[in-house]
Amino acid sequence: MLHWAIMFFIVAIVAAIFGFTGIAAGAASIAKIIFIVFIVLFVLSLIFGGVRRGPRL
């Protein structure tokens, strides 16, 4: 999922360089949403992965 966020970010940068403001804004907003979803899923996997295993002694 992080890969898709990075790809949309690159598309947004390229579109901004060439002056396609509508496409750049759309790609940037999609990249932002995918990145936030990635961060939330990553944090949840850290929390629940640690809870499932329990403490290591």
N, C-alpha and C positions, 0 to 999 in steps of 0.2 A: 504494500500500500504506500509505503514511503517512496518507492520507485515512481508510482503514478503521480504523487504530489510533486516530485522533482521534475518529472516530464512536463506537467502543466505549468510549472514555474518557468521552465526554459521556453515553452511556447509563449508564455506571457511576455518574457523579456524580448524574444525575437519579434513578436508582433508590435511591441512598444517601440522597438528600434525602427521598424519600417512604417510606423505611424498608424497602425490599425488599432485605434483606441478601444473600439467596442470588443474586438476579439481579445485584446490584451486584458481588459477588465474582466471579461468572462473567464478566461483561463486563470487569471490570478485569483478570482473568487473560488473557482473550483479547486485550485491548488491549496488554498487556505482551508477550505472545508475538509478536504482529504487529509491534510496534515493534522488538523485538530482531531479527527477521528482516529488517525494513527496514534497520536499521543495518548488519547483516552484508552484505546485498546492496549497499548504498551504498558501503561500504568496499572490497568486492571490485571493484565497477565503477570506483572511483577507481584502484585498484592496477593492474588489467588494462587499463584505458583508457590509463593512462600508459605501461605497458610496450609496448603495441601501437604507439603513436605514436612512442616513442623520444624522446630529448632534442631540444629545439629550440635550434638555434644561430643 
